[in-house]
Amino acid sequence: MSDFFLFSISLAVTVLGLAGSWAAARRRGAASGLRGAAWSLVPLGAYLTGLTKFLADLVFSPLKWAGVIVLGLGAVLYMTSGVMLRRGGGAKEGSGRVDAGRGDSGGAPKAASKGRAKPAVEERKAAADPDLAEIEQILKNRGIS
């Protein structure tokens, strides 16, 4: 697109927005008029910074759309992996992974080392959220429960 065409559109939208902002200021007060004026200046500012030309080139370029799709796919995969790790689906049972933040050197449960067996309900809670299970264990050790 030509620069003159983009400038004309940006200037026209800005002028129309400023006229609407002036009308809004008369009807609804100065705060509404100032907010409208702020939004009205965005198209002209976008043209002056080159954002309008970038967006116009983006809309009409299949190669750039392919790049946007690849970036979007990467973002979706990253967020999916975060959900999987939070739920515990990313680590396998026998992978030998030890959580360094807990201080478990042998990987054995703390309750089993004391000679007590965990009830099934506590095991499910620990599997659901290990941080809460650790906090509950600390509170029990200190006699707070």
C-alpha positions as CSV (number, residue, x, y, z in Angstrom):
1,M,0.0,0.0,0.0
2,S,1.2,3.5,-0.7
3,D,2.2,5.7,2.2
4,F,-0.1,8.5,1.0
5,F,-3.1,6.2,1.1
6,L,-2.2,4.9,4.6
7,F,-1.6,8.5,5.8
8,S,-5.0,9.7,4.4
9,I,-6.9,6.9,6.1
10,S,-5.1,7.4,9.4
11,L,-5.6,11.2,9.4
12,A,-9.3,10.8,8.4
13,V,-10.0,8.4,11.2
14,T,-8.2,10.6,13.7
15,V,-10.1,13.7,12.6
16,L,-13.5,11.9,12.8
17,G,-12.5,10.5,16.2
18,L,-11.6,14.0,17.5
19,A,-14.9,15.4,16.3
20,G,-16.7,12.6,18.1
21,S,-14.7,13.2,21.2
22,W,-15.6,16.9,21.2
23,A,-19.3,15.9,20.9
24,A,-18.9,13.4,23.7
25,A,-17.2,16.1,25.9
26,R,-20.1,18.4,25.5
27,R,-22.7,15.7,26.3
28,R,-21.0,13.5,28.9
29,G,-18.2,15.7,30.3
30,A,-14.5,16.4,29.9
31,A,-13.4,13.0,31.1
32,S,-15.3,11.2,28.3
33,G,-14.0,13.7,25.8
34,L,-10.4,13.3,26.8
35,R,-10.7,9.5,26.7
36,G,-12.2,9.7,23.2
37,A,-9.4,12.1,22.1
38,A,-6.8,9.7,23.4
39,W,-8.2,6.8,21.4
40,S,-8.6,9.1,18.4
41,L,-4.9,9.8,18.3
42,V,-4.0,6.1,18.1
43,P,-4.4,5.7,14.3
44,L,-2.2,8.8,13.5
45,G,0.4,7.6,16.0
46,A,0.3,4.1,14.5
47,Y,1.0,5.6,11.0
48,L,3.8,7.8,12.3
49,T,5.6,4.9,14.0
50,G,5.3,2.6,11.0
51,L,2.9,0.2,12.7
52,T,0.2,0.8,10.1
53,K,2.5,-0.1,7.2
54,F,3.6,-3.2,9.1
55,L,0.0,-4.3,9.7
56,A,-1.0,-3.6,6.1
57,D,2.0,-5.7,4.9
58,L,1.0,-8.4,7.4
59,V,-2.6,-8.6,6.2
60,F,-1.6,-9.2,2.6
61,S,1.4,-11.5,3.0
62,P,0.8,-15.2,3.2
63,L,4.4,-15.8,4.4
64,K,3.9,-13.5,7.4
65,W,0.6,-15.2,8.2
66,A,2.5,-18.6,8.2
67,G,4.9,-17.0,10.7
68,V,2.0,-15.9,12.9
69,I,0.5,-19.4,12.8
70,V,3.8,-21.0,13.7
71,L,4.2,-18.6,16.7
72,G,0.7,-19.3,17.8
73,L,1.3,-23.0,17.6
74,G,4.5,-22.6,19.7
75,A,2.6,-20.6,22.3
76,V,-0.2,-23.2,22.5
77,L,2.3,-26.1,22.9
78,Y,4.2,-24.2,25.6
79,M,1.0,-23.5,27.6
80,T,-0.1,-27.1,27.1
81,S,3.2,-28.4,28.5
82,G,2.8,-26.1,31.5
83,V,-0.6,-27.6,32.3
84,M,0.7,-31.1,31.8
85,L,3.6,-30.5,34.2
86,R,1.4,-28.9,36.8
87,R,-0.9,-32.0,36.7
88,G,2.1,-34.4,36.8
89,G,1.4,-35.8,33.3
90,G,4.8,-34.8,31.9
91,A,7.0,-37.0,34.2
92,K,6.9,-40.8,34.1
93,E,6.5,-42.9,37.2
94,G,9.8,-44.7,37.1
95,S,11.9,-41.9,35.6
96,G,14.0,-41.6,38.7
97,R,13.3,-37.8,38.9
98,V,13.8,-36.4,42.4
99,D,12.4,-33.1,43.5
100,A,15.4,-31.1,44.8
101,G,13.3,-28.6,46.7
102,R,12.1,-31.2,49.1
103,G,15.3,-32.7,50.3
104,D,14.2,-36.3,49.6
105,S,17.5,-38.0,48.9
106,G,16.3,-41.6,48.6
107,G,12.9,-40.8,47.0
108,A,11.1,-42.8,49.8
109,P,8.0,-41.2,51.3
110,K,8.5,-39.5,54.6
111,A,5.6,-41.3,56.3
112,A,6.9,-44.7,55.3
113,S,10.3,-44.0,56.8
114,K,8.7,-43.4,60.2
115,G,7.0,-46.8,60.1
116,R,3.5,-45.4,59.4
117,A,1.5,-46.2,56.3
118,K,-0.3,-43.3,54.6
119,P,-4.1,-43.7,54.2
120,A,-5.4,-43.7,50.6
121,V,-7.0,-40.3,51.1
122,E,-3.6,-38.7,52.0
123,E,-1.9,-40.4,49.1
124,R,-4.4,-38.9,46.7
125,K,-4.0,-35.4,48.3
126,A,-0.2,-35.7,48.0
127,A,-0.5,-36.8,44.4
128,A,-2.9,-33.9,43.6
129,D,-0.7,-31.2,45.1
130,P,2.7,-32.1,46.5
131,D,3.3,-28.6,47.9
132,L,0.2,-28.7,50.0
133,A,1.2,-32.2,51.2
134,E,4.6,-31.0,52.2
135,I,3.0,-28.1,54.2
136,E,0.6,-30.5,55.9
137,Q,3.5,-32.7,56.9
138,I,5.4,-29.8,58.4
139,L,2.4,-28.7,60.3
140,K,1.9,-32.3,61.6
141,N,5.5,-32.5,62.7
142,R,5.2,-29.3,64.7
143,G,1.9,-30.5,66.3
144,I,-0.3,-28.0,64.4
145,S,-3.3,-29.5,62.8
